[in-house]
Amino acid sequence: MTTVSIRLDDNDKKELESMCADMGMNISTFYMIYTKKALRDRCIPFDIAAPRDPFYDASNQRQLKKADQQIRSGRVVERTMEELEALESE
């Protein structure tokens, strides 16, 4: 048997210990299960992905299309900064 050491944030370790205890195991067993699963499947047993840019989210794209349609149909009111500040003080 080989010993493997890892560094974890103190809070993450406490949360992991608590989660493992709820499942009836310790952290060592957790990592053993994780390792066996990764080796058996020859892949990391969960998806790893970069966070998506919210600009490209479907909801934002819908809002951009709606704004574009409003601009093209002339339903947009243009104001200068001075005009907006004057409205604010009314």
C-alpha positions in Angstrom: 0.0 0.0 0.0 1.1 3.5 -0.7 0.2 6.7 1.2 -1.0 9.7 -0.8 -1.2 13.1 0.8 -3.3 16.0 -0.5 -3.9 19.5 0.7 -7.5 20.7 1.3 -8.9 23.9 2.6 -9.9 23.4 6.2 -13.6 24.1 5.6 -13.7 21.7 2.6 -12.1 19.0 4.7 -14.7 19.4 7.4 -17.5 19.4 4.9 -16.1 16.3 3.2 -15.7 14.5 6.5 -19.3 15.3 7.4 -20.6 14.2 4.1 -18.6 10.9 4.2 -19.8 10.3 7.8 -23.4 10.7 6.6 -22.6 7.9 4.1 -21.0 5.7 6.6 -17.4 6.1 5.4 -14.3 8.2 6.0 -12.3 10.3 3.6 -9.9 7.5 2.9 -12.7 5.3 1.8 -14.2 8.1 -0.3 -10.9 8.5 -2.2 -10.5 4.8 -2.6 -14.0 4.6 -4.2 -13.3 7.6 -6.4 -10.0 6.0 -7.5 -11.5 2.6 -8.3 -14.3 4.2 -10.3 -11.9 6.4 -12.3 -9.6 3.4 -13.1 -12.5 1.1 -14.0 -14.1 3.7 -16.4 -10.8 5.1 -17.5 -12.1 8.7 -17.0 -12.8 11.2 -14.3 -16.2 10.2 -12.8 -17.8 13.6 -13.3 -18.0 16.3 -15.9 -15.4 19.0 -15.8 -16.3 22.2 -17.7 -15.3 25.8 -17.8 -18.1 28.2 -16.7 -20.1 29.5 -19.6 -20.0 33.2 -20.4 -23.4 34.6 -19.4 -23.4 36.7 -22.5 -24.2 33.5 -24.5 -26.9 32.2 -22.3 -30.2 31.7 -24.0 -32.0 34.2 -21.8 -29.5 36.9 -22.6 -29.6 36.2 -26.3 -33.4 36.5 -26.2 -33.1 39.9 -24.5 -30.6 41.0 -27.1 -32.8 40.0 -30.0 -35.8 41.7 -28.4 -33.7 44.9 -27.9 -32.5 44.7 -31.5 -36.1 44.3 -32.8 -37.1 47.3 -30.7 -34.3 49.4 -32.2 -35.1 48.3 -35.7 -38.8 49.1 -35.3 -38.1 52.5 -33.9 -39.6 51.8 -30.5 -36.5 53.1 -28.7 -36.3 56.5 -27.1 -32.9 58.2 -27.2 -31.9 60.6 -24.5 -28.6 62.3 -23.7 -27.1 62.0 -20.2 -28.1 65.6 -19.5 -31.7 64.8 -20.4 -31.7 61.7 -18.2 -30.3 63.7 -15.3 -32.9 66.3 -15.7 -35.7 63.7 -15.6 -34.2 62.3 -12.4 -34.4 65.7 -10.7 -38.1 66.2 -11.6 
